[in-house]
Structures are given as C-alpha cells and as structure tokens.
Amino acid sequence: MNRFEFAKATSVAEARSLKAEKPGSVLKAGGIDLLDHMKEHLVEPPRLVDLKGLPGMKEIKAEADGSLTIGPLVTLDEVVANATVQKTHRALAEACGEAASPQIRNVATIGGNVLQRPRCWYYRLESYKCLKKGGNVCYAIGGENRYHVIFGGGPSYAPHPSNAAVPLVAFGASFTFEGAKGKRTVPAAEFFTLPTVDPQRENGIAADEVLTEIKVPSANGLVSSFQAIRERAAFDWPLVDVAAVLRLDGKTVKEARIVLGAVAPIPWRSKRAEDAIVGKTLDETTLLAAARGAIVGAAPLSDNGYKVSLVQTLVRRTLQSLA
Ligand SMILES: Cc1cc2nc3c(=O)[nH]c(=O)nc-3n(C[C@H](O)[C@H](O)[C@H](O)COP(=O)(O)OP(=O)(O)OC[C@H]3O[C@@H](n4cnc5c(N)ncnc54)[C@H](O)[C@@H]3O)c2cc1C
C-alpha cells in the first residue's frame, strides 16, 4: 500500500476541496472497499478524505408521508436494526442484513455499498490490465467466468456487487449528489450504467461529487422481500439475488417491481417477470410464469449457465414468500 495522508472533512464543501487539492485523492466512508483497492494497488491515493465526521449524513429519517431519507454514512447494520425500515421497506433491511459479515456491516456504509466497485477477480487483481482498468480485453470472456453476468454483458462482464442497490431500485429510490454545479438528484434506476456507456465505470457519479442523501419513496400498501443465494452461508457476495416489491389486493397483484442482483452489470429490472404477475393471483402457475419471464434474454457465458436456473428458483421463492 502507498503512503497517504488522512484528512478528516467536517463539511461536504471541505471534503470536496480536500479531495480536489491533491489529484488522485479519494473519499472514504467505511473504507472497506477502498482499502481492498489500496492493498491491491488498484488505487494509490496521496490523500484519503474521511467523510465519517460529516454532520447530518448518519441518520435515517422516517418522513410524515411514509418516505425515508437515509444519510449515506448510515451503516448497513443501522439500516438492518431500524424498526421503521424493517416495517415499511423490509426488502431494504433484508438486503443490508444479507450483505457481508456482522463486523463489516458495523463499519460499511450504505453509500459506500452502492458505490463499491465490482468483485470480478480479473478487475481485482493488479496483474490483469482488463477493460475496467483501461486495458482492451475482458478476461471473463474465455476465462473463469462462473460469477459473471448473464444479462446486459459486453464489452465487460463484471456483475453489479451491491445488495442494497437492488431494493433501492425496486422501491424507486433516488440519490442526491453535491458537486461543483450544486445539487442534483438522480433516480437509482438511472444512476447505474451499463459497460456500453463506459466499461471503466458502473455509475454516473462525477469526480467532484459527494453522495449526500438517499431518498426512498413511501411503501405504504406495498409488501417487499429480498432473497439471495450464495455459495456458503458465511459472508460472501450473492450468486443471485432478487428484490420484489408488490402491491396486492387480496391475492391479486396490482403493481410489481422485480429487480435481480449479481446477474448483470447493473441492478437488473425484470419487466417480463413483472408483466407475468400483474393482474394475476400469485398461484403456482403465475409463479412459474414469472420465473420463466425472468430469464428471457439471458445470455450465459461458458461457466455460468447455472445462474439461469438460480434466477428462476429465486424469483419463484421470493414471490412465494409474499403470496
Ligand atoms: C468479505 C466481504 C464480503 C462482502 N459481502 C458483501 C455482500 O454480500 N453484499 C454487498 O453488497 N457487499 C458486500 N461486501 C462489500 C461491502 O459491503 C462494501 O465494501 C461496503 O459496503 C462499502 O462501504 P464503505 O462504507 O466501506 O465504502 P468505502 O470503501 O469507504 O467506499 C467505497 C467507494 O465509494 C466511495 N464513497 C463512499 N461514500 C461516498 C460518498 N458519500 N460520496 C461519494 N463517494 C463515496 C469511495 O470513495 C469509494 O470509492 C463485502 C465485503 C467484504 C470484505
């Protein structure tokens, strides 16, 4: 790891200027993903700008209209433990609770979680100059690709890693950023970008921006669930995960949002699965139709065809839990 300065910011403006002062400096929240990058020499910042002291970014506010305002420095554990989130936006609490280990959830922030870089082993190893690092090849094609994407791949095939982003997209959340041009708010569904936009990036945050707020609309009248399948029960990233947010009238589905994680470069909304259940009763036939709908367009690589079956199983299981 390179030698670096550690600077504690006390305001968003100060964080931005401390970062700009020394080119190559980076913002640090919990530091979990950042330190992994530094240990592998993927980034060698001259200065870490610690955001943890920023006021007003460590709270979860339950607003009168049922929406949530979540500070990006709220830890994953604080999301899980929050009684309102558990009650009104259950899939979000479940997704944060399923991420990593208790020790990591105590430190990792929800902002850092949605901004973490992909786990692709070619990207993570210093010795591979892959597309994500400015090279001209994605080693997953023709390489070890069992954990890679089955939807939306090309030219890079690394899957989106964040648990929290999946229900945030399903709930219709938005992110607010502060940068040189002031504040801007972007729907989570538009924030994450495919590798066709730029294979070196996974989202639209600008270099001078700080994520300052996560807004999650009211989920009054909605039910939700997040489920994941991973290789081992201990801490690990999911092989596949699903967030489903439904409005039910008795057993009939009035509205549905189904988002898949770990199978595409972005949280992957499955319109086909949604269309298969809206206006229907959640019985066995409908669940099967949703499972089949969810895999339309899947294009597995040489070693990850098993993810197609996992998507079907998990969509069915998640919807069944809400039926
Ligand atoms: C063993 C292990 C297992 C894991 N399993 C899972 C899992 O199952 N699911 C899952 O989702 N994650 C998993 N993770 C990833 C972990 O949850 C993330 O690394 C963590 O949430 C990142 O949050 P952080 O606060 O530490 O971010 P940091 O490492 O501090 O930051 C991450 C990135 O975001 C930027 N950043 C952070 N906050 C802001 C902000 N407010 N504004 C602008 N930029 C910002 C930083 O500059 C950095 O580039 C796992 C990690 C480990 C080590």
The ligand as a Gaussian input file, in Angstrom:
#p B3LYP/6-31G(d) Opt

LIG

0 1
 C      -15.697000     -10.325000       2.899000
 C      -16.657000      -9.336000       2.323000
 C      -17.929000      -9.744000       1.971000
 C      -18.825000      -8.824000       1.415000
 N      -20.087000      -9.237000       1.068000
 C      -20.945000      -8.344000       0.514000
 C      -22.268000      -8.737000       0.138000
 O      -22.674000      -9.891000       0.310000
 N      -23.076000      -7.798000      -0.415000
 C      -22.668000      -6.500000      -0.590000
 O      -23.465000      -5.686000      -1.070000
 N      -21.436000      -6.109000      -0.253000
 C      -20.575000      -6.990000       0.302000
 N      -19.314000      -6.584000       0.654000
 C      -18.895000      -5.217000       0.287000
 C      -19.065000      -4.231000       1.380000
 O      -20.403000      -4.244000       1.833000
 C      -18.699000      -2.875000       0.785000
 O      -17.317000      -2.877000       0.501000
 C      -19.040000      -1.762000       1.735000
 O      -20.443000      -1.665000       1.897000
 C      -18.529000      -0.432000       1.200000
 O      -18.943000       0.579000       2.089000
 P      -17.858000       1.530000       2.786000
 O      -18.610000       2.498000       3.615000
 O      -16.805000       0.744000       3.472000
 O      -17.292000       2.234000       1.483000
 P      -15.824000       2.767000       1.152000
 O      -14.912000       1.613000       0.921000
 O      -15.400000       3.807000       2.120000
 O      -16.141000       3.485000      -0.243000
 C      -16.456000       2.755000      -1.388000
 C      -16.392000       3.712000      -2.591000
 O      -17.424000       4.667000      -2.505000
 C      -16.896000       5.998000      -2.441000
 N      -17.746000       6.698000      -1.484000
 C      -18.177000       6.237000      -0.293000
 N      -19.065000       7.103000       0.249000
 C      -19.191000       8.123000      -0.614000
 C      -19.982000       9.313000      -0.648000
 N      -20.823000       9.627000       0.360000
 N      -19.897000      10.130000      -1.724000
 C      -19.075000       9.830000      -2.757000
 N      -18.293000       8.715000      -2.792000
 C      -18.355000       7.881000      -1.734000
 C      -15.453000       5.851000      -2.002000
 O      -14.642000       6.884000      -2.499000
 C      -15.100000       4.511000      -2.627000
 O      -14.759000       4.706000      -3.983000
 C      -18.425000      -7.464000       1.229000
 C      -17.136000      -7.055000       1.608000
 C      -16.251000      -7.979000       2.140000
 C      -14.871000      -7.516000       2.516000

